[in-house]
Amino acid sequence: MLPTARVEPFAAKLHFIPRGIRPVQAALVNAQRDYFSHAPGWVLLTTTGRRTGLPRETLLPCVRSDNHIYLISTYGWQSDWIRNLRKNPKVKVTCNGVVVPGHAKMIEKRDDKIRIVSKHPFFPAAPFGVVHAVALNPAVRPLLVAFLRRWVASRPVVAVRI
């Protein structure tokens, strides 16, 4: 039996954009570090560079639940933070102003991804409090969950245990 090819989302073709603006994003994160380390729906994820072994920090939208943080890669398997996690799943997470160690696990089975986003929906493209208040409104939530179930099919979902 031949291995099946992994289907990448269209956004994976646009991965050159975040790579190109990396210095601007890093400057913005450093200038607003206090805000981003406390903002709901955001997390600063520190991975270990797969080639350099140096710490790499990425600002990501997330949803927090009990002792897990769930992340979805907009750019699919091409994201540098995803590629770093595949080599070394040990991470540090900055949320609510506290840096804690964690262990990342890739969720690859479609049914598991759908179960996670159905239980913990969030809007990955815009993790702002106002957007979440509207998106998680009981009248709108079923639409968000339906969108996420389809959207995560070609993207990795990461569960970080903290």
Steps between C-alpha positions, in 0.01 A plus 500: 500500500640841400517776763242771449623848423425766758269768362621850582260792536523783245651720774812277495580654160499842671746402773758736350294791641551431873862409433547835326345702782668304781721796609198733513298247701792442740534876557124532558497209745800639688345847518165363621626196692301581814175527301553181298610296801170582676256527206223240479522294183876554460799297605872548456635156410875439529628203305854378438628570150527173309831596336657751738378370836426861599174611662241626250202699624175523305183693578202272434123504542378232738233374730583399856329214678590352837860387460514522118545774244369427151662654192419471130759568232358736240785413263472125543807284535724769347494720811842522659357451850328179385820373341690584820244312711528192283871484587467598868157511671631668818384861509460801725171686502446856614138561592342714767845653553656172615753283316434129548655190345282282283493201271343529155310221329395511135139404446489353151185287493214693345242372750717609794550846350127539442424389856747756641372798299140402569566502874742797502415729208700817440559721202864442404525783251409773752549411866357821642257517790232677294519243219476214751204662675313515169620162369417316823159659533249212526333613178828510302693215664349222281618687189851538644516131593382397151766726344774363729408136434564556132795738545709266721479205262826594319673670794690365796346555840741508791413424860757639742481340842605747768 
